[in-house]
Amino acid sequence: MELKKNPKADINKKSTLFLNIGLVVSLSLTFLAFEWKSYDEGPAMDLGQVEDNMEEIMDIPPTQQPPPPPPKVKLPEIVEIPDEEEIEEDIDIDLDLDMSEDTEIEDIIFEEDPGEEEVDQIFTIVEQQAEPKGGIQAFYDYVAGELSDKYPRQAQRMGIEGVVYVQFVIEKDGSLTDVKAVKGIGGGCDEVAEEVVKNAPAWTPGKQRGRAVRSQRVIPIRFVLN
């Protein structure tokens, strides 16, 4: 005999519904368990009985201290000075001079202040320049004649040529002093140039304000090989 099953009594058709209902119920209970809050009962929880005992807020004065009072100024004492006693004694002044109408007063003679000694100054620029006697060309003719016989042999062997600048002082009498080569070329040419200038004839001295003065000159002397 074959068993027949009522389609309405099939439980498997509603298994999905029951599963969803159970899942919703489980999630609801879990959420409720996490969100549930409990409070301990105690006297501190009774906020309704807290009495307002707050005192009124008072203004607190600043902590900065006031500046000290200024020091007392001591007034100067006024001392009365008694009147000075009059001096009744007469002072005799004896000048020990016998003055009369005929007495002549000698004139006081002041010695003249001696003028300052003139400093022996050397001028580089003067109103009237010092020159060789006979002109500058005559001086160079003299130099050329001297160098023709005194050209240093060392300079000739080494082939040294060039210009030697010689500085010297023309004294008030026209003589030449303090002769030195300020820029040379070596090879014995510097010494020869100094010797030629030292032995040169006297010059006409330079003048400043119409008076002969010491002046300084620098001249070039050229050494040229034939």
Residue, then its C-alpha position, 0 to 999 in steps of 0.5 A: m500500500e503506497l503512502k500518500k503525502n499531503p502537499k500542505a504538510d511538507i515542512n521543507k517548503k518553509s525551512t527558508l522562512f524559519l531560517n530567516i526568522g531565526l537569524v533576525v532574532s539572533l542578530s537582535l538579541t546580540f545587538l541588544a546585549f551589546e547596547w544594554k547599559s547597567y548602572d550601579e546604584g549609589p549616593a553619587m547617582d542621585l543628582g537631584q539632591v545636589e545642593d548648590n554650595m558654590e561661593e560667589i566669585m570674587d575679584i582677585p587683586p593683581t599680584q604686582q606690588p605698587p612702586p615704593p614711595p619716593p625718597k624724602v628730599k632733605l632740604p638744605e639747611i640755611v645757615e645765617i652768616p654774620d656780617e663781616e667785620e670791617i677791617e680798620e687797619d690801614i695797609d701801607i704800601d711802600l713802592d720805594l720809588d721817587m717819582s717826580e715830573d722830571t722823571e722819564i720812563e725808559d721805553i721797554i725794548f722788546e727783542e725781535d722774535p728770530g724768524e724760523e730757520e728755513v728748512d733745507q727742503i728738496f722740491t720736486i716741482v718749482e716755479q723755475q725748473a733747474e736746467p743744465k748749463g747750455g741746455i738739456q741737449a748739451f747735457y745729453d751730448y756729454v752723456a753720449g760721449e761718456l757712454s761711448d767709452k764706458y759702455p760696460r763690457q759685461a753688458q756688451r757680451m750679454g747684449i744688454e740694452g735699455v734705459v736707466y732712470v737716474q735720480f739726483v738733487i740739484e743743490k743751490d750752487g748747481s752741483l749734483t748730489d744724491v745720485k742713484a739709479v731708481k730703475g736699471i737694466g743690470g749688466g753694470c749699466d746702472e753703475v756707469a749711469e750714476e758715475v756719468v751723472k756725478n761727474a757732469p758739469a754743474w746745473t743752473p739751480g731751480k728757483q722758488r719765489g725768486r730764490a735758489v732752492r734744492s730740487q730733484r730730477v729724474i732723467p733717462i739714460r739710454f744704452v744702445l749697442n752699435 
